[in-house]
Amino acid sequence: DEPTNYLDITSIRWISQFLIAWPREVLLVTHDRSFMDNVVTHIAGIHRQKIKKIKGDTSKYYLQIAQDEEVYEKTRLNEEKKKKEIELFISRFRAKARLANMVQSRIKTLEKTGSKEKLQKLKNLEFGFNYLPFPGKQVMQIQNLSFGWEKTQLLVDNLSLTVYPEDRIAVIGKNGKGKTTFLKLISGNLAPIQGRIKINPGVELGYFEQTNVQSLNDEFTVEDELIRSSPDSDRQTARNICGAMMFEKDLALKKIAILSGGEKSRVMLGKMLMTPLNLLLLDEPSNHLDIESCDAFVAALDNFEGALILVTHNEMFLHSLANRLIVFKNDSVHVFEGTYQEFLEKEGWDEEGIMVEKKIKAPVLSKKELRQKKSDIIARKSRDIKPVKQKIQRLESDIEKNEAAISKTNALLLEASEKKDSQKIKTLAKELTGLQTLNETLFEELEIQMELFEKMETDYNHQIEEVER
């Protein structure tokens, strides 16, 4: 359950390799999408109060969800259309005695027809940063910067760097090496021992760090906090940003004191949105955010036209955003000119040399345990295959009945043709078309179920063979 919380990037990569090598089952809860995609074979997502399990990574999961909801909505609209047609028929012909049976039949059909509810739009973070145009060529110059809590043990030693308006700089490294301290230095919250930081006068920076939540006033509402951060803004602007941060309507009036850690982080992000900015300094902004919120956050940062300096252990953020890196490694700090993927290919993490080098051996099972495991697989096979087998039998029976109906209708059609009964020919031809269409549908479904049956048989037989080896 959230094993990567508070771990640094090398520890997360180590756990990832460990779990990939692990030969038994893993059930993982995490909001780190990159970590999840590296480790898992299936996604079991809680979506609209139901659990949906899909083979593959998070991209396949969200694609499947989108496709399923599209099919649901098309089916719902089609059913609504048919329902209205039935209601129209009933209202038009209710008074006609000769159509009484047909009207009653449709009334019964209508009573049996359930209504699919329209899917409500799910609330997620949806926002963009307010960009303040920047006319300069350089955002910041860092010259020979040094800092340490003790002069004999420097966290930053003689670092020089020029930050440009288009930069997406990620600050990476193990915990406790100076990443947060570096952000405090360039934001002006700490003074360097040596060197200087020259910030362009046209820069308006926004600074986010986890401890910033302590500056929130417990007695204020969410809306009040946003207005306090930008007195020139009106209440409607604050309300709009509250909505973007998932504090809609009365939720914007919640007191800060009763908010969770994640909600307080969203308030801090909302305060940054209230002010036009051209430089973002972000320290672990994805902590307390779920996967959908992280995706929205990455999109907002990607669309931001200003410069970004970001401390994160989240590899999805690194792969998606970074074009330069400040690397804290081996008790030193240096600038890497390139993306995170290029860093992994050219430098990488020294600690990965001592990662899991070989697959962990599975415990040797006794003969009794092997027999039990085989019995469990056979029981699961029987349980899972039985409904598919029953469906195949029903489809075969339906096809047999439908083909008999087609033969009978063909015979009646031939008889009507000989009698030259045009009205009956027309009725029977329409009926025959419907039966043939139904037959095609039944055969298509039978083919799908047969393929599913064969796949399940093969998969379970393979599992049994693995146990017998």
Steps between C-alpha positions, in 0.01 A plus 500: 500500500676812367853352542668791319372776730790707638759286318764656276542417135772235540297317767192505275701357211643231732153396620381498138778257400437288809129462422564429131729214606256374766355168370177494704192722518504874568197714588608863485330828592690802364445843344842490330399422142852438370574260787170320443556457126848357563384240750148374431345266242137602570315807624202464736346844516213625715287695252147625570478284817588183307826309459621445145801279428688541172815330372777749422621836626317816603477629141306186396284527812393859431448425130275205588303713748447768232389241242262330744340832593460594134322169432283548811395849391419388143295210637320732743409747224384217273280356776357845574416540132323161488314581821371828354388317183302251712347781707402682180337183359302448823378860511399497131318165488371449857145592395491269194325174590651296216852580625422433867714184515800675345461796737481269804807312377696823475380614843638176648825549309527853637439379856781245468742750347741640755656843467874551485609806694707761322861481617595802708825673413766402753674784680875527451754780525467715189703819489773709340755734655455874447805605293657844535683590174876519548701731270853401610742240363614365837276422797778443754877479530657282770872563544737288714223412744600318819301406808520261792366484852863448595787660306688171500207312342352689204172393340556732202858576399595758235193447277449731201192499279303731270124447491323590173128574442435168324681283759340197666761416763457195725701478822566132575689290752470301820325633810700729728749608233389863462224519239248684719780716640591601143142618435503696827821670386373610159162606645677727750396304810865414575818701451802332333837469672668597174402616152196690384160453343391773260128493412369711210278787628224386263469164677189422703553164667266254666649270763336176614632270771335259741569712810324797337169351617593614852455859380128435439263657753287229664215746559475601133291326237659370179354797312630749759853357476503545123378859524758573773778390262390751235304796648453655155303197378122485526297232680373348173858435383570333835184289462604391150841391625337323797298302244814416300658370824192279562350730766172564322203693640474453880833312512667839444364601841673217689730617779872435451510330843292202381683439169716194434866528400409452133228765516739748660749433219225581249431827684870591468486425126184711474679795663770478232230515231368830638813692398658541153842327511793430267714279725378199698704345782336172603616263774335156480167636368362153420493388866137443610375513137326202337583374150236709320608813687867431417408467131313833512793662681754378241275635222476840674879518545557393141274783379659760731703745288737604777805328654470207739737368768361182651610265778336159456554127538212428262649363178185577298556871575869466410440322168211732404649838591875527561738634234785575745599342831674607819637173638588445866717189490808361677507791750525757221268691267530561126289612204407239238403648164232267367184308582455250781509210251834628367629521857404136566674391179819703551541514880227315688499435872807336655277318749347296217818293494391344828136448405337162471734318261319173458147381526396408851448127527148389578463290812508125422154354555441157656310229308195565715516875423542425128194271503302769681615765252401278207158435660450875549580568133262225383226640727554854364500364146169323555347806669615750235436287192154375604305823421679532163416138417135557596484810282640304204233232551224765514630667184515167315141428608385849392672458162330164450156649578567805284610289202181294536303827493693610188414170324134535596488864383668404170234234445219748574664755270512245218134419559405870496698548177309218333173663611633843396397645837705823486406622851600168657819488292596845630428405863684167479801654320534755779469225760761290317746791491460543875559129563810496277642809676436335836677186378808699401504667843466164676785349296725800572432469873557123483837557333601747775397259776677206330823701478465598866436136597807380309720772649387422855555127440852567369589738785381267774660194338826692484473581872439133580803398289714754690402339832564147368855581386 
